[in-house]
Amino acid sequence: MWSAPPPQRFTCTGSSGPGIVGLTDSEDATAFKQFEAAGWSRQAYSYEQLTGRVTAAAAGALLDAARVGPGLRVLDVACGSGHVAAAAAARGAEPVGIDISRGMLDAARHAHPDLAFVHGDAEALNFADGSFGAVVGGFVLNHVPQPERAASEAFRVLAADGCAAFSVWDRPERARLMGIMSDAIDRAGLDRSVGVPPGPDGFRFADEGAFTSLLEDAGLGQVRIDTFDLSVRVEDGDELWNGLLGGTVRAAAAVLAASEEDRRRVRKAFDELAAGYETEAGGLALPAVVKIGSGVAP
Ligand SMILES: C[S@@+](CC[C@H](N)C(=O)[O-])C[C@H]1O[C@@H](n2cnc3c(N)ncnc32)[C@H](O)[C@@H]1O
């Protein structure tokens, strides 16, 4: 179902490195953005099979946090396949979705032909200051090289008294939907520099202090962080494995760039871990804890 990208070993050109807080070197940042845009375009039509299904379940809480209601002009940053924008429209708001991945925009327009989706970068929004009553960003802060820029840009385009809200995964120990593949990769001893460029720490804003500082430093007031417990139910390990390979970028790239033998070892470790989530009723149930940080423009 997925075509493996040719194995490529990425090296850091600047001060940044694997597991780093943010990418300070512009070559690294550019390479990471290109990797994300291409990776999400490949996943655009498989995203909703699992990951998008789960992120859609968090859309209502994200819109509530940004106080999205009828008549409000809303920017959906990193809109992906468009379900947050669609949920905003269902509330009577006027959403505009932006995303860096042309494949995702294609999927969003296909699924929601009446809504507006435009190409753009969360770190350099092509909109005037104060032009939105609310800004939402579902699971984007872990995908941009410099999240401070994305938060500042959200603040800049927000009108006075407007709200911004971002969702992120909690730590992988609690967001097991994301943690399980990562743990399997580690158990199998896969070299993550093959197939995956240096990128930002995917769980940096699971730390409430870091999340609060990000939003306050961007200029937002009344900042709060709320936690939501989601549960992901799947039929079996195959559905989980295929869903994650079709609904993530960094984890999928690491697995797909591995040799057949290494991939088999990851799958074995994955199945062992997945067995811990079997339910008595059959199938698997994994926790996927989400944090939503929000604030108001003064
Ligand atoms: C995990 S998906 C989240 C999609 C959607 N917001 C949701 O809640 O399901 C991450 C999205 O971020 C987008 N993205 C990554 N880097 C971006 C950037 N610099 N600017 C805009 N979008 C970006 C990807 O293309 C992808 O659609």
The ligand as an SDF file (V2000), in Angstrom:
LIG
                    3D

 27 29  0  0  0  0  0  0  0  0999 V2000
   -0.6890   15.3820   12.0450 C   0  0  0  0  0  0  0  0  0  0  0  0
   -1.2680   16.2910   10.6760 S   0  0  0  0  0  0  0  0  0  0  0  0
   -2.5900   17.2050   11.4500 C   0  0  0  0  0  0  0  0  0  0  0  0
   -3.6850   17.5390   10.4750 C   0  0  0  0  0  0  0  0  0  0  0  0
   -4.9540   18.1300   11.1000 C   0  0  0  0  0  0  0  0  0  0  0  0
   -4.7130   19.4220   11.6750 N   0  0  0  0  0  0  0  0  0  0  0  0
   -5.5620   17.2070   12.1200 C   0  0  0  0  0  0  0  0  0  0  0  0
   -5.8470   17.6510   13.2410 O   0  0  0  0  0  0  0  0  0  0  0  0
   -5.7870   16.0450   11.7870 O   0  0  0  0  0  0  0  0  0  0  0  0
   -0.0220   17.5130   10.5200 C   0  0  0  0  0  0  0  0  0  0  0  0
   -0.2710   18.4760    9.3870 C   0  0  0  0  0  0  0  0  0  0  0  0
    0.6680   19.5500    9.4850 O   0  0  0  0  0  0  0  0  0  0  0  0
    1.0030   19.9450    8.1790 C   0  0  0  0  0  0  0  0  0  0  0  0
    2.2330   20.7490    8.2490 N   0  0  0  0  0  0  0  0  0  0  0  0
    3.4720   20.3220    8.5760 C   0  0  0  0  0  0  0  0  0  0  0  0
    4.3220   21.3670    8.5540 N   0  0  0  0  0  0  0  0  0  0  0  0
    3.6070   22.4690    8.2200 C   0  0  0  0  0  0  0  0  0  0  0  0
    3.9240   23.8360    8.0360 C   0  0  0  0  0  0  0  0  0  0  0  0
    5.1700   24.2970    8.2000 N   0  0  0  0  0  0  0  0  0  0  0  0
    2.9330   24.6850    7.6850 N   0  0  0  0  0  0  0  0  0  0  0  0
    1.6630   24.2290    7.4920 C   0  0  0  0  0  0  0  0  0  0  0  0
    1.3210   22.9380    7.6370 N   0  0  0  0  0  0  0  0  0  0  0  0
    2.2620   22.0640    8.0080 C   0  0  0  0  0  0  0  0  0  0  0  0
    1.1230   18.6420    7.4500 C   0  0  0  0  0  0  0  0  0  0  0  0
    1.1330   18.7800    6.0560 O   0  0  0  0  0  0  0  0  0  0  0  0
   -0.0890   17.8750    7.9940 C   0  0  0  0  0  0  0  0  0  0  0  0
   -1.2270   18.1080    7.2190 O   0  0  0  0  0  0  0  0  0  0  0  0
  1  2  1  0
  2  3  1  0
  2 10  1  0
  3  4  1  0
  4  5  1  0
  5  6  1  0
  5  7  1  0
  7  8  2  0
  7  9  1  0
 10 11  1  0
 11 12  1  0
 11 26  1  0
 12 13  1  0
 13 14  1  0
 13 24  1  0
 14 15  1  0
 14 23  1  0
 15 16  2  0
 16 17  1  0
 17 18  1  0
 17 23  2  0
 18 19  1  0
 18 20  2  0
 20 21  1  0
 21 22  2  0
 22 23  1  0
 24 25  1  0
 24 26  1  0
 26 27  1  0
M  CHG  2   2   1   9  -1
M  END
$$$$
